[in-house]
């Protein structure tokens, strides 16, 4: 029973971090209908921004966080304005290829700017684990979860109550209607890319703080893909629920099945659950069902 | 007319200079290399490349092989197998090398049939693969140190000699990545452990760069091993496992093989690195009592005055260069021309080679790998010897 509780708590903690990175996918898809395959690299670049601010410039953690948000927003803005805007109206496959190309470019840039050496931050959180009864949660995981959840809640509030959030929701709902109501749809695209980049970058800082950073860190972005598909590509609530489901499933399956089969179940289990859920709900748990009438 | 004569004169001079240059180049012993200078292995590739280049340059400074110099020609492959294979074929066609350095286990395995049957050149690489060191299958290949399996063997030998509780068989867990690199030594290690009386109580498997390792930690806690050996990682998730194990109250001693014995990992571990152990085939940069390290430091002082540290991947490159030079010198000493087949025949004849403290006393005995390493322990951010050289085939 202790083991199950331990696995559940850790699963929830890691699921929260997954949810934040998944938000990076969802925010962009929701507003622009583009699946950004460079989300993992946005995450990696965010971690390097943090490294630059904290280690190279020597700023304290909170200003470093703020700097990451500003720089990531600018990166999102630049990518949208300089690249994606010119792809409007192009076939989906071309846009997908552009984001895949972008991921390679960002990885190459990271190698050039920060080198290929492994880097790590100074400790951000107290070293001591969090102990709840018999359950132990590692410090980095617990604090990572706290930061991720605060960020997710802030994003949710922004969407619900801020003017820009309402405008983004309107754009996502019906671009033509939003346009006719005076919303600058193009600006909403830029805002979506900037917010998506911020979410991914903060996820990158949390992951980087757990294991260190390298230009290949973005590979974790693909691991988040089941989370996004599971929750529904265009649903913030879906990203959060999907994150928790994947975190729980991989932990429980890993904890109970890995010892019997020699490992590997932990990484496989989320995909099995993904397939099962998609068989029942092809648009994900909270995804918008597109109906096209011919 | 005068200008025509001047032009012809200049052309003739140019031809003579180029001709002399080509003649000189033809006289060199060519070593080609496909180096992963960019891409996900570049963190090590650039140091391996520098170590190999420096080792060969040092050999040339020492007069080469009876005055015949080595020529090192390399290309970046971005750690991309297709690029590496294409680069190898292009370089072989262009330079006709007698030795080559490969970027990965993958490249070695992909090229092995053609190297053995067609290209006939001696092949060293970044790899510590058991398969590539198999002399019967791949006589042209050598591994610059013990294979991963042999590294596990060395660690298990150390563990068998250092039980945590006297009179009780030591227990060990293997913690490896779900990759070919991670799985490579495990079957051998299981057998070796049985032979040495070490009990394997758990095998944990994760993806490289796994974010959460709680389930593996809980399994480790269930089995509470005396030792745990990592394989198939570079840094993550090792710091998380070691810290997590401490949080869970485990007294396990964690160990690693070549790639997990780096300064990068110790830097990331900080104070938790004290007591982390593992096997390395070479001496470290700061072991200045080792004669070969003194030579390396002196070479770097003269050629790279800004360099303050060279990692273990640099040492791998340097040692591979030493092997190339050794094989060429052996050919020359026997009066044989320096060709791929002759160099290949020298590999099994390397016996009791004193590497001046750098990699023990090296013999390529039963396989084309050195089967020797030293166990080191992390202390204050450095790896210090915890054992003497441990020979698996003695």
HADDOCK unambig.tbl for C-alpha pairs under 7 A between the chains (distance, minus, plus):
assign (segid A and resid 7 and name CA) (segid B and resid 214 and name CA) 6.94 0.50 0.50
assign (segid A and resid 7 and name CA) (segid B and resid 215 and name CA) 6.58 0.50 0.50
assign (segid A and resid 10 and name CA) (segid B and resid 214 and name CA) 6.65 0.50 0.50
assign (segid A and resid 14 and name CA) (segid B and resid 212 and name CA) 6.60 0.50 0.50
assign (segid A and resid 116 and name CA) (segid B and resid 42 and name CA) 5.83 0.50 0.50
assign (segid A and resid 116 and name CA) (segid B and resid 43 and name CA) 4.74 0.50 0.50
assign (segid A and resid 117 and name CA) (segid B and resid 43 and name CA) 4.71 0.50 0.50
assign (segid A and resid 118 and name CA) (segid B and resid 264 and name CA) 6.52 0.50 0.50
assign (segid A and resid 120 and name CA) (segid B and resid 268 and name CA) 6.32 0.50 0.50
assign (segid A and resid 129 and name CA) (segid B and resid 247 and name CA) 6.34 0.50 0.50
assign (segid A and resid 138 and name CA) (segid B and resid 244 and name CA) 6.28 0.50 0.50
assign (segid A and resid 210 and name CA) (segid B and resid 240 and name CA) 7.00 0.50 0.50
assign (segid A and resid 211 and name CA) (segid B and resid 236 and name CA) 5.05 0.50 0.50
assign (segid A and resid 211 and name CA) (segid B and resid 237 and name CA) 6.16 0.50 0.50
assign (segid A and resid 211 and name CA) (segid B and resid 239 and name CA) 6.95 0.50 0.50
assign (segid A and resid 211 and name CA) (segid B and resid 240 and name CA) 6.91 0.50 0.50
assign (segid A and resid 216 and name CA) (segid B and resid 40 and name CA) 6.04 0.50 0.50
assign (segid A and resid 251 and name CA) (segid B and resid 215 and name CA) 5.90 0.50 0.50
assign (segid A and resid 254 and name CA) (segid B and resid 215 and name CA) 5.77 0.50 0.50
assign (segid A and resid 255 and name CA) (segid B and resid 215 and name CA) 4.39 0.50 0.50
assign (segid A and resid 255 and name CA) (segid B and resid 216 and name CA) 6.86 0.50 0.50
assign (segid A and resid 262 and name CA) (segid B and resid 203 and name CA) 6.75 0.50 0.50
assign (segid A and resid 263 and name CA) (segid B and resid 204 and name CA) 6.35 0.50 0.50
assign (segid A and resid 263 and name CA) (segid B and resid 205 and name CA) 4.84 0.50 0.50
assign (segid A and resid 264 and name CA) (segid B and resid 178 and name CA) 6.90 0.50 0.50
assign (segid A and resid 264 and name CA) (segid B and resid 205 and name CA) 6.40 0.50 0.50
assign (segid A and resid 264 and name CA) (segid B and resid 206 and name CA) 6.67 0.50 0.50
